[in-house]
Amino acid sequence: NKIDVNNPFMRPNLPETTLRKRMTSVGRFSLTSQTEANPSVPVFFLALSSGSQANKRKQLDERGTRGGGFRVDDFEDAWMKNGMPSRHPRFHSVVCEESKYFEEKHNVKPGVEDDDETYLEIKAELDRHVFETLHYSVYRDDLRSRIEDMLMSPLQVKDKLWEVYISNGLLGSSGGISKAKVDLIVQEDMEHPSNFSGSNRGSILFRRTTKKGPWEDAASQNDAIPLESILLFRSHHALADGASIMAALSDLCDEAEEIREQIRLQLLKWKRRRDSKKGFRKILSKILRLIKLCLWFIFGTARALAYQSYLQLTTRVNPFDAVKFDAETKGLAASGRSLSWCDAAPLDEAKTICKVLSKAKGSTITINDLFVSCITAAVTRQLVEHEEFMAPVGAHKTKCVGKHMNVVVPVHMRGGVVLPGESVGNNIGAFVCRCPAEMKHDAKGGSCSVERLEKVHESLLYMKKSPAPIVSHALAKFCSNFLPSCVTKSIFESANANASVVITNTRGRESKIHINGMPVESVAGFIPLPPGVPVGVVVQSYAGSMSLSLTAERYAIPDPDKFLQWVVEEYQALRHAAANLQ
């Protein structure tokens, strides 16, 4: 009959079919709120090391004739071996013309037996997403340029929602792995002399003591040179938020099952604590908890909206607006992004600093508080430098720095993890808080780092106790569902309350992960700048190290490496203060 003719499963010899799934409200919001100058495309890279050529030969034996490093075939093997198409089918979706649905192509497979029904299998066309490219020859600059291009160029969501570029080269050549980490990797290789012949080992020692680059001249002639592989990702926020993407890609690693098991155990512990009470006490506890939750949400929402309105009314201009106007007047304004990344501190050391200062001040200072304080101090120094540049004769006549600055803090609703059995999604909210900017130093000209940290902690704690991230998530859904795109863009631009900087914190695994046996040495993510916010910083922990990555307008941060140096200097001031207290 007619229904059977129109049913794709009833038509014989159908090779593939397309399924449509409704997009999330926040996914549609990311499409309508982005601008041409600010595409909603987060970028991040994974830097892998493959050890010495001896290890490379071992990999060659295992992988056939692919060669050393990490190749497209290795990525495809890891993708399919870990069942990524079935775990996260949205990676194989595109946005349809109406921008309301995801479209997935599926192969229609026949059943095992003649009587079995056909079934669908996602068509994983990885050749449209994964590419191999030339390695970055100029230290840091080539990689920086490629990241900038990926941040600024729009992603054609009707064709694909993500892509990754893979390159292989000599260890330390791209700048994706810091020089300190490169030295550690080389030292580890040197501690295993079986990887080297005597002559090769001598060549490595000689080359590491010269003033030339990490691997120069003799690099191509020596058989014991470690290699690195850079996996440079970008995706659209319509696919998922950046934290969910990075969490989902942990399913690619060799430790994926171990990570999922750890999440299951944490959920089980939480459930046992929740269900520890029995009988009438359990029912009463649930009722009281529900009442508290309702009261918290009702009054907290009112307080969060009132505070947001207060910030918008009292912050009429962005501190960087005067800088932008001056740069445009002098013809110095340049399009593009200022980018940098660095390893900031050992994770254990940062935790110790927080514990010591918390005990001294009678509060609970977190690592997020610590680095937000350091970043706001660096933003203040940058604004002071702009003042001196704009008015070199009478500094501070052109006032950019006030007593306060607004900071946008994105919050992942699931704590930055993808729960077992779930796929990627848009589980992101945000809040705006007011942090100190210019502060008076004490009479001796000493540092006010600890005082700044206290005020930052109080401000962040005030917002963390409110349902502001949940409210912002709900408002984003409402705007995408019911308001025109022009109104949505206007609301999105004004919602940041003229914030100077957006700071997001991503928690990674405490030990190294591996992909096809290759250790991931470094991870760095770059946040797309929301319209109207000129500076964005990602604070990330991974493998016992805290790292920073900066994305900024060029007029706002002309020297990104110096800016991150200021952040580290402020961290060192807090470290010194904690050491004195201890």
BAPAKOL-601564 format. One record per residue (C-alpha): x, y, z; residue in three letters. Coordinates in steps of 0.25 Angstrom, whole numbers, plus 5000, padded with zeros to 4 digits. Example, Ala and Ser with C-alpha at 12.3 -4.5 7.8 and 13.67 -1.06 7.14 Angstrom:
BEGIN
504949825031ALA505549965029SER
This chain:
BEGIN
500050005000ASN500450155000LYS500950155014ILE501950035011ASP502450104998VAL502750225006ASN503450155017ASN504950145015PRO505050015022PHE504049945013MET504749985000ARG505749874995PRO507249894993ASN507250025001LEU508750055003PRO508550175013GLU507550265020THR507550395027THR506950415041LEU506550555047ARG506750585062LYS506250715068ARG507450805072MET507550855087THR507050995090SER508451035094VAL509050975081GLY508051065073ARG508451185082PHE509851165078SER509551175064LEU508651305065THR509551375075SER510851365068GLN511351475059THR512251485047GLU513451535056ALA513151435067ASN512751305062PRO512351205073SER513551105070VAL514451055082PRO515751005078VAL516750915086PHE517950825083PHE518550695089LEU520050685088ALA520550535088LEU521950485089SER522350355082SER523750345089GLY524950305082SER525150245068GLN525350115075ALA523950125081ASN523450175067LYS524050045061ARG523249965071LYS521950045067GLN522350015052LEU522349865055ASP520949875062GLU520349965051ARG520949915039GLY521450015029THR520850145034ARG522150205040GLY522450275053GLY521550375060GLY520050375060PHE519350365047ARG517950385041VAL517850225041ASP518150225056ASP517050325059PHE516050245051GLU516450115058ASP516350185072ALA514950245067TRP514350115063MET515050025073LYS514450105084ASN513050115078GLY512950265077MET511850265066PRO510950185075SER511350255088ARG511350395082HIS510450395069PRO510350545069ARG511850545064PHE511350495051HIS510150595049SER510050715041VAL509050835043VAL507850835033CYS507450955025GLU506450995035GLU507451005046SER506550925055LYS506950785053TYR508150695053PHE508250605041GLU508950465042GLU509250375031LYS509150225034HIS509450105026ASN508250005025VAL508849865029LYS508149735026PRO507949645038GLY508849525041VAL507749425037GLU506749435026ASP505549455035ASP506349565043ASP505949715042GLU506849815036THR507549905045TYR508250045044LEU509750065046GLU510250215046ILE511050245034LYS512350295040ALA513050375028GLU514250405036LEU515050455023ASP514150575024ARG514650615038HIS516050565039VAL517250615031PHE518750605032GLU519550735030THR520950785030LEU521550805043HIS521850935049TYR523250975046SER523351115053VAL523351095068TYR521951135074ARG521651235063ASP521151135053ASP520251065063LEU519751195068ARG519451245054SER518651115051ARG517851125064ILE517551275060GLU517051235047ASP516151125052MET515551215063LEU515251325053MET514751245041SER513351195041PRO513051055041LEU511951005031GLN511050935040VAL510150885028LYS511450805024ASP512050765037LYS512050805052LEU513550775055TRP514850745049GLU516250705053VAL517650735047TYR518750635050ILE520250665048SER521550595052ASN522950655055GLY524150655064LEU523850665078LEU523750815083GLY523750875069SER522350925069SER522250985084GLY521050895087GLY521850825098ILE522650925107SER524150915107LYS524150875121ALA523350755118LYS524150725105VAL525350715115ASP524650615124LEU524250535112ILE525750525107VAL526250495121GLN525250385122GLU525750325109ASP527150345113MET526950265125GLU526650145116HIS527950125109PRO527350005101SER526650105092ASN527950165087PHE529250115082SER530450175088GLY530750275077SER529250325076ASN529250345091ARG530450435090GLY529850515079SER528650545088ILE529450585099LEU530250675090PHE529050745084ARG528350765097ARG529550855102THR529650945090THR528951075088LYS528251035076LYS526750995075GLY526350865081PRO526650775069TRP527450845059GLU528350795047ASP528750665053ALA527250635055ALA526950575042SER528250495042GLN528050435056ASN527250305058ASP526850335073ALA526050465071ILE524650465079PRO523450505071LEU522250585074GLU520850585069SER519850705069ILE518350675068LEU517650805066LEU516150805068PHE515050905066ARG513550885067SER512350965067HIS511550995080HIS510350945072ALA510950805074LEU511250815089ALA511950915098ASP513450905099GLY513550835112ALA512650725107SER513450705095ILE514750695102MET514050595112ALA513450515101ALA514750505094LEU515350435106SER514550315101ASP515650315090LEU516750285100CYS517250145105ASP516750175119GLU515350205114ALA514750085122GLU515550125134GLU514950265134ILE513550215132ARG513650125144GLU514250235153GLN512950315149ILE512050205152ARG512750185166LEU512550335169GLN511050325165LEU510850205173LEU511550265186LYS510650385184TRP509450305183LYS509750225195ARG509950345203ARG508650405198ARG507950265201ASP508550245215SER507250285222LYS506150185222LYS504650185225GLY503950305230PHE505250385232ARG505550355217LYS504250415213ILE504350535222LEU505750565217SER505250565203LYS504150655206ILE505050755213LEU506050745202ARG505050775192LEU504450895200ILE505850955202LYS506150935187LEU504951005183CYS505151125193LEU506651135188TRP506251135174PHE505151235175ILE505851335184PHE507251305178GLY506651335164THR506051465168ALA507451505175ARG508251465163ALA507351545153LEU507451665162ALA508951655163TYR509051635148GLN508251765146SER509051835156TYR510351805149LEU509751845135GLN509251975141LEU510552015148THR511551965137THR511152055126ARG512452035118VAL513451935116ASN514851975121PRO515451935108PHE514552025100ASP515452135101ALA516652055097VAL515852005085LYS515452145081PHE516952195083ASP517452085074ALA516452115063GLU516752265064THR518252235062LYS518052135052GLY518652025060LEU517351935062ALA517651805056ALA516651685054SER516951545058GLY517251485072ARG518451495081SER518751355086LEU519651285096SER519751165105TRP520651125116CYS520851025128ASP520551115140ALA520851025152ALA520850885158PRO519450845163LEU519850805176ASP520650935179GLU519351015175ALA518550925185LYS519550945196THR519451105194ILE517951095195CYS517951015207LYS518951105214VAL518251235210LEU516951175214SER517351135228LYS517951275230ALA516751345225LYS515751255231GLY515051225217SER515051115207THR515851175195ILE515851085183THR516751075171ILE515751145162ASN515751265172ASP517351265172LEU517451275157PHE516251365155VAL516951465164SER518251445157CYS517651475143ILE516851595148THR518151655153ALA518751625139ALA517651695133VAL517751815142THR519251825138ARG518951825124GLN517951935125LEU518952015133VAL519951995122GLU518852045112HIS518652165120GLU520152195120GLU520252175105PHE519052265102MET519452375111ALA521052365112PRO521252505118VAL520152495128GLY519852355131ALA518452325136HIS517852445130LYS517052345120THR516452265131LYS516252115127CYS516352045140VAL515352055151GLY515151995165LYS514451875159HIS514251795147MET513251695143ASN513651555140VAL512851445132VAL512951305138VAL512351185129PRO511851065138VAL511650925133HIS510450875138MET510950735140ARG512350765145GLY513050755132GLY512750605130VAL511950525121VAL511150415129LEU511250265125PRO510150235115GLY509950385111GLU510450455099SER511050595097VAL510050715099GLY509950865102ASN510050865117ASN510651005120ILE510151125128GLY510951245132ALA510851355142PHE511551495143VAL512251545156CYS512951665160ARG514351655164CYS515451765169PRO516251835158ALA517151945162GLU517551935177MET518352025186LYS519651965190HIS520151975204ASP521052095209ALA522252015206LYS521851985192GLY521651835195GLY520751745188SER519251735190CYS519051595184SER518451535196VAL517451645198GLU517051635184ARG516951485185LEU516051495198GLU515051595190LYS515051505178VAL514751385187HIS513551455193GLU512951505180SER513051365173LEU512451295186LEU511251395186TYR510951345171MET511251205174LYS510151195184LYS509151245174SER508451175163PRO509051275153ALA509651175143PRO508251095143ILE507551225141VAL508451265129SER508351125123HIS506851135124ALA506851275118LEU507651225106ALA506651125103LYS505551225104PHE506151315095CYS506451215084SER505051155085ASN504251285085PHE505051405081LEU505551455067PRO507051435065SER507251585064CYS506651605078VAL507451475083THR508751545078LYS508451675085SER508151605099ILE509351515098PHE510251635095GLU509651715107SER509651595117ALA511151605119ASN510951735126ALA512151795119ASN513051695125ALA514551705123SER514851555123VAL514251415122VAL514951315130ILE514651165129THR515251055138ASN515350915132THR515750795141ARG516550685134GLY517050545138ARG518150545149GLU518950445141SER519350445127LYS518450375117ILE518850305104HIS518350285090ILE518750165083ASN519850145093GLY520450295091MET520350385103PRO519650515103VAL520650615108GLU519950745108SER518450795105VAL518050935102ALA516750995099GLY516351125093PHE515051185096ILE514251265086PRO514051405090LEU512651445093PRO512151575086PRO512651695094GLY513651625103VAL515051645098PRO515851545107VAL515651395109GLY516551305118VAL516451155120VAL516951095133VAL517250945132GLN517750835140SER518350715134TYR519350605139ALA519750685151GLY519950815144SER519150945143MET519151015129SER518651145124LEU518251175110SER517851315105LEU516951365094THR516751515092ALA516551635083GLU517851685078ARG517551835082TYR517251785096ALA518451685098ILE519551725088PRO520651635095ASP519951505099PRO521251445105ASP521451565114LYS520051555119PHE520151405123LEU521551445129GLN520751545138TRP519751435142VAL520951345146VAL521551465154GLU520351485162GLU520251335165TYR521751345170GLN521351465179ALA520251375185LEU521151265186ARG522151345193HIS521051395203ALA520651255206ALA522051215208ALA522251325218ASN520951295225LEU521351145226GLN
